[in-house]
Every structure is written in structure tokens, then in C-alpha cells.
Amino acid sequence: MSTSFERVRRRYETTEKKCPTCGYIDKEGNWTSETDGQQIVYHHTCPSCDTNREHTFTFTR
């Protein structure tokens, strides 16, 4: 069973493969995620041009 965080990461890995800067399509995906307990950041670096992309979600009560 996967967590909500893993499902979101997989979504990025399957839907955001094309680099908006150079157009390279990263078939491997390779999005990472980290959390500090208050935010979760999903991150990807294009293997072709090193463009960084991030999606950040902040947890609220």
C-alpha cells in the first residue's frame, strides 16, 4: 500500500516528464520528495539542462 505522498510523487513522474526549458523527455522521471513536517517538496532536475522544478505543499491544521 502506498501513501498519499508516494502517489503524488508517482503522478509527477508519469505526467511531468517533459522539461519546460529544453524539451527533454525524462523517461525515468526521478522526482524526489522531502518533508520537514510542515511542508513537502517534490523536486526534479532535468538530466539534460539541469533545470530544477519544485512543487511545494504546506500542511495546515
C-alpha positions as CSV (number, residue, x, y, z in Angstrom):
1,M,0.0,0.0,0.0
2,S,1.4,3.4,-0.9
3,T,1.0,6.7,1.0
4,S,-0.7,9.8,-0.4
5,F,2.8,11.3,-0.7
6,E,4.1,8.4,-2.8
7,R,1.0,8.7,-5.1
8,V,1.6,12.4,-5.7
9,R,5.3,11.7,-6.5
10,R,4.3,9.0,-8.9
11,R,1.9,11.3,-10.6
12,Y,4.7,13.8,-11.2
13,E,6.9,11.0,-12.5
14,T,4.2,10.0,-15.0
15,T,2.7,13.3,-16.1
16,E,5.6,15.8,-15.8
17,K,8.3,14.1,-17.9
18,K,9.0,17.0,-20.4
19,C,11.4,19.7,-19.3
20,P,9.7,23.1,-19.8
21,T,13.1,24.7,-20.6
22,C,14.8,22.4,-23.1
23,G,12.0,19.9,-24.1
24,Y,13.9,16.9,-23.0
25,I,11.6,14.0,-22.0
26,D,12.9,12.2,-18.9
27,K,11.6,8.7,-19.3
28,E,12.9,7.7,-15.8
29,G,11.0,10.5,-14.0
30,N,13.3,10.7,-10.9
31,W,11.2,13.1,-8.8
32,T,12.3,13.2,-5.2
33,S,10.4,14.3,-2.2
34,E,11.3,15.6,1.3
35,T,9.4,16.9,4.2
36,D,10.2,18.8,7.4
37,G,6.8,18.0,8.9
38,Q,5.3,21.3,7.8
39,Q,5.9,21.2,4.1
40,I,6.5,18.5,1.5
41,V,8.6,19.4,-1.5
42,Y,8.7,17.4,-4.7
43,H,11.8,18.1,-6.8
44,H,13.1,17.2,-10.2
45,T,16.3,18.2,-12.0
46,C,16.4,17.8,-15.8
47,P,19.2,15.4,-16.7
48,S,19.8,17.3,-20.0
49,C,20.0,21.0,-18.9
50,D,19.9,20.9,-15.1
51,T,16.7,22.9,-14.9
52,N,15.1,22.5,-11.4
53,R,11.4,22.1,-10.8
54,E,9.7,22.0,-7.5
55,H,6.2,21.7,-6.2
56,T,5.7,22.6,-2.5
57,F,2.7,21.8,-0.4
58,T,2.3,23.3,3.1
59,F,0.4,21.4,5.8
60,T,-2.2,23.3,7.7
61,R,-4.4,22.3,10.6
